[in-house]
Structures are given as structure tokens and as C-alpha cells.
């Protein structure tokens, strides 16, 4: 009996080579489920590590969301006043 996991054709992953000038997008995720009540940065803004980028309301508390790494905000993935899940991507950062 053949195992699906042993077959090289089941998951044809390709590693993307990073070329000079290309950027890799990273996401900033929600730390807790709740509602995104404020975006503190806009698309195109440069952020550094520990910059507060958004505020999430959960159980009547306001929780700041901070960037873990420096980068440029490429786009927001969630609108303000939207209900979000824990771990949901809020915005994408580029190098």
C-alpha cells in the first residue's frame, strides 16, 4: 500500500528564489478575537518593530496591535469596524 505523503507528486512545493529588488510580504495578525476599531497606519507607511499599527476591541477592552518587524505597509486586509478572529491577518508588510 502506497502512502500519499510519500509520493513526491502530492505536494509539489517550489521554493521561491529571492531576487534582488524583490520583496517578501509578511502579515501582522490579530492577537485576540474582537473588532478592529482603529487603523493607526496607512498603506505605504514605514513601521519599525514595536510600532502600534491598530487597535482591537475585545470584551470592552482596547488591545494595541504592534508590528513585530520593520517594513512598509503594503495593504490592509481588514476594514475598520470588522469582526476579526484570533490570528487573522490584519495587514501585509513588505521589506
C-alpha positions, 0 to 999 in steps of 0.5 A, a space after each residue: 500500500 502506497 502512502 500519499 505523503 510519500 509520493 513526491 507528486 502530492 505536494 509539489 512545493 517550489 521554493 521561491 528564489 529571492 531576487 534582488 529588488 524583490 520583496 517578501 510580504 509578511 502579515 501582522 495578525 490579530 492577537 485576540 478575537 474582537 473588532 478592529 476599531 482603529 487603523 493607526 497606519 496607512 498603506 505605504 507607511 514605514 513601521 519599525 518593530 514595536 510600532 502600534 499599527 491598530 487597535 482591537 476591541 475585545 470584551 470592552 477592552 482596547 488591545 494595541 496591535 504592534 508590528 513585530 518587524 520593520 517594513 512598509 505597509 503594503 495593504 490592509 486586509 481588514 476594514 475598520 469596524 470588522 469582526 476579526 478572529 484570533 490570528 487573522 491577518 490584519 495587514 501585509 508588510 513588505 521589506 
